[in-house]
Amino acid sequence: MDFLTRPINSSYFDRANYSCCRAPLVLNRNATDKWEINPPHVLVIDDCRDIQVLIGNVLSPTGARLSYASGGEEGLRMATDLVPTLILLDYAMPDCNGLEVLKRLQADCRLKHIPVIMVTGNNDQSLIASAFEHGICDYINKPVLAVELRARVCSALKTQALMEDLKQRAGFDALTGLPNKVNLLERIQHSIDMSRDGLDLFAVMFIDLDRFKLINDSLGHDCGDLVLRETAKRLKASVRGSDLVVRRSTETTVSRFGGDEFVILIESIPTAKSADLIASRILSAMRDPLLVGGRMHYLSASIGIVTSSGQYSTLDELIRDADVAMYEAKEAGRGCFRSFDHSMRIRAVQRWQIDADLRQAIELNQFALQYQPIVNLETGLVESVEALIRWNHPERGLIPPMDFIPIAEETGLIVVIGEWVMRTACMQFANWLAIDSDATPNHISINLSRQQLVQREFPELFQSVLAQSGISPSSVHFEITESEMMQDLTKSIEAISKLRSLGAKIDLDDFGTGYSSLACLHELPMDVLKLDRSLISNIDEDVYLSKLTDLVIKLLSGTQIQVVAEGIETIGQLSTLQELKCHFGQGYYFSKPMDAQQVQPYVRKLRLQSDTSYQGDTAVVPPFRFLQTIPTAINCEVLG
């Protein structure tokens, strides 16, 4: 048993010594308040009751809470229950010596970070070295001065407080004040561990802001940071309002995962459907407009949800599936949530495989183009063809564009693929001209992604393709979807104007699916407006769609902008569009996409059919009427 042999003098508690011992604990202006609210907890492990009392008297002026254990085993139990801030450890104790206690503290992941000061009268140098090897932060030899004990304890507590402060800072996002990725993952791992024991069900939501990059690129990162801070507030408010579906609202963690990604951990939910209710509340809160850069912006988010009912054993699996579900929400149109199911993982693996294969597809010459005619609804002649990419995969066969174009856009491969399409289509158009210019459409339409459009070097690339192919720039129509054009309209107009200055034409594709206003249609930089198939599918039966289409055509009648109707499949649709004086049509009614060698025979056939509608100067059949007879006559003969 060790002893404090030097008597405690009352002078050690004077104002100077007390202030000296307290001063190192003041870390910032709020430290004193924090100290009073949550004072450090010191555990004294010593088998001598008198020494416990003496140490208590020495340390009581510091304001620390003190607990006492009379032996090593009791000390370990109390350390496990209390997880103190600091441990003062005697060496010579009858049941378990100090080194044994140290070894067992170091073996416990919850206790190994607690600083330990050994207080002993044993001066054996090998003992001291072994104690430091096993994790003590300081060593005090008995007999000890009270002022020395207080000073060393205060120094250890100050160091521990600094470490906790750094840990706190390391665990929280500086911009939003939310727990960061590291902090969150620790909490999720704890939830996974608890769920293995069949305890409370929990859910994780992976949240990604839709089109956030557009805000950063157009308004700057300061505005982007404002959006992220506002998002954090809305998410926290949405979760605070979820008390009815969460058993204990304090068991909900809103975190910033990185960039524009947020993750919410919701513990103790009654059922998996409870997470759906919270997700709906979040989506509703995100739709409220936000003033950014002097303008109102409308936000949306895509949310992926997983629950512990999936029996996850690792953190990586859970985060992976939440991320997969979030991307499913994006593919479903954004601004919605999806709960994970195993079919999503299968599709994710397939997307990953497609991404890997896409990188070799151009090199291995696996892409091909087909061409779908665009027909003049008055004359019945082929006006243009739209170049459509096809992927002939060696193992999976023909992969439709909808299965690989979105992946190419995500990865940036669309730029390389788009260049191949433009170059191939222009060279093919030149080839048709060389073979028979009379059987060549007036122009060729090429789809252009936004990533290509905003590339600074794209106009130069277009010029090089024109030089290589020798075709006129006016024979090239670039099709840009309405939704992509309306993303940062100012930048879109600037890029489009450069292409038009080179002589190219611009087609606004998929009109009716985006955000452009009818009132400003004539102000958009375009030469052709393509009505989306959703407007055409029931135009002969739906009065509203018919009137809307009629309005669009009339609004553009005083301009040079021409109108193309996409997705024509029936005689009824064709007849209605002709009555509305729509200029051009495209769809399976006329022809499915065809190979390059089939285009010119098709052009000749429609010209012949149109010519036979006249005898001399008298029309036997009005030109627009003969179109109603072409699908069987033309498609079967030319394409069969």
Residue, then its C-alpha position, 0 to 999 in steps of 0.5 A: m500500500d502506498f502513502l501520502t506521507r507529506p501533510i496537506n497544508s492549508s496554504y495549498f488552498d489559497r487564492a493564488n494556488y486555486s487560480c493557478c490550478r483552475a486557469p489551464l482549464v479555460l480553453n475559450r470564452n465558453a469553457t467556464d460555462k461548459w465546466e460548470i454544466n459538465p465538469p470533468h469526472v476523475l476516478v481515483i483507484d486506490d485501496c487506502r481510504d485515507i488517501q482517497v480522502l486526502i486526494g479528494n481534499v486536494l482536488s475539490p477546489t478544481g470543481a472536478r467530480l470525484s469517484y472512488a474505487s478501493g481496488g483494481e477490479e472495482g475500479l475497472r467496473m466503475a470505469t466501464d460504467l462511468v467512462p471518466t475524464l481522468i483516472l488516478l491509479d495506485y500501483a500496489m493493490p491486493d486484488c489487481n495491481g496497477l499494470e493489470v488495470l492498465k492492460r485491461l483499460q487498453a483492451d477496451c475500445r471505450l476506455k483506452h483513450i482515458p488518460v491515466i496518471m499513476v500515483t505511487g511510492n514505488n520508484d522502480q525504473s522498470l515499473i515506471a517504463s512499463a507503466f508508460e508502455h501500457g498507456i499512462c500519461d503521467y507519473i507522480n511519486k509519493p509523497v506528493l505536494a498537493v500543488e503538484l497533484r493539482a497542477r498535474v491533474c489540471s494539465a491532464l484535464k486541459t490536454q484531454a479537453l483540448m483533445e475532445d474539442l479537436k474531436q468535436r471539431a473533426g466530427f462536425d461540418a464547418l459550413t453547416g454545423l451538422p455532424n460530418k461523414v466520420n461522425l455519422l458513420e460511427r453512429i450508423q455502425h453503432s446502430i448496425d451493432m444494436s440491430r444485430d441484437g434484435l433491438d429497434l428498427f432504424a432507417v438511413m436516408f441518402i439525400d442529394l440536391d438536384r442540379f446543385k452544380l448549376i447553382n455553383d456554376s452560375l451564381g458562384h460558391d458563396c451562393g452554393d454555400l448559402v443553399l447548403r446551409e439553408t438545406a441543413k436548416r430545412l432537414k433539421a426542421s423536417v426531422r424535428g417535426s417527425d416526433l410522431v413517427v419516431r419513438r425518441s426524436t433525440e435519436t435522429t442524426v442529420s449529417r452532411f456527407g459531403g458536397d451536396e449530399f446529406v444523410i439522415l440516420i433515424e433510430s427507433i422507428p416503429t415500421a419501415k413506412s415511418a421513414d417514407l413519411i419523413a421523406s415526404r415531409i423533407l421533399s415538401a420542405m425542400r420545394d419552398p422557394l429560396l432567395v439566392g443571388g437576388r433571385m428566387h430558386y426552387l430546390s428539389a432533392s432525390i432521396g434513397i432509403v434503407t432500413s435495418s430490416g435488410q439485415y446489414s452486417t457492414l456499414d459499406e453495404l448499407i451506404r451502398d444500397a442507400d446510394v443506389a436507391m437515391y440514384e433510382a429516385k434521380e432516374a425516376g425524375r428527381g424530387c422524389f424518394r425510393s426505398f431500396d429493394h434488391s432489384m435495384r442492386i442488380r440494376a446498379v451492377q448492370r449500370w456499372q458493367i455498362d459504364a465499364d463496357l462503354r469505355q471500350a465501345i468506341e475503340l471496338n467499333q460497337f456503335a452504329l447509327q440509324y436514321q429516322p425520317i422527318v416528313n413534310l406533312e404538306t408535300g409528303l417528301v422527306e425533309s430530314v433524318e434524325a441520327l440515332i445511336r445504337w450499341n451492338h454489345p457483343e454479349r448483350g446484343l442491341i442495347p437501347p439508348m435509354d439504357f446507356i445514354p444517362i450513364a454516359e452523361e453521368t460519367g462524361l463519356i457523352v462528350v466522346i460519344g457525341e463527337w463520334v455521332m456528329r462526325t459519323a453522321c456528317m460523313q454519312f450525309a456527305n456520302w449520300l450527297a456523293i451517291d445521289s444528291d436528289a435522293t438525299p434529305n435536305h439536312i440531318s438532325i444530330n442530338l446534342s447533350r448539354q455537356q457538349l453544348v457548353q464546351r468552349e471548344f465545341p464550335e471549333l470541333f464542329q468546324s473541323v468536322l465540317a471541313q473533313s466532311g465538306i458539307s454545308p453547316s446549314s445542312v446540320h440541325f443540332e437537337i437540344t432538349e427543352s429541359e437542357m436548354m432551360q438549365d442556365l438559359t443565359k449560358s445556353i443562349e450564348a453557346i447556341s448563338k455561337l453555333r448559329s453564327l457558324g450556320a448550324k440550325i438549332d432544334l428545341d427537342d421534346f417540347g412540352t416536358g420542360y419549363s419554357s413558357l409559351a409566351c417566350l417561345h419566339e424569343l428562344p434561339m431556335d429554328v425548329l420546335k419539336l413537339d414531344r410525343s406526350l403531346i401527340s399520343n392522344i391529340d386526335e382524342d384529347v381536345y385539350l392537347s389538340k388546342l394546346t398544339d394549335l396554340v403553339i403552331k399559331l404562336l410561331s406562325g409569324t416567325q421562321i420557326q418550323v414545327v415538327a411533331e414527334g411520335i406519330e403512330t396513327i392515321g388519326q394523329l396524322s390527320t389532326l396535325q395536318e388540319l392544324k397545319c403542323h409543318f413536319g412529322q416523325g414517328y413509326y407511322f412513317s418509318k422506324p429508324m433505318d440503316a444508312q443504306q435504306v435512307q435513299p431508297y426511302v426518299r425516292k419512294l416517297r418522292l415517287q408516291s408524291d409525284t403520282s398524286y398529280q396528273g399534269d397540273t391537276a392533283v388526283v390526290p391532295p399531297f397530304r392525303f397520300l401520306q395516310t397510305i404510306p406505312t404499308a406501301i413504303n415500309c414493307e417494301v423498302l425496309g422489309 
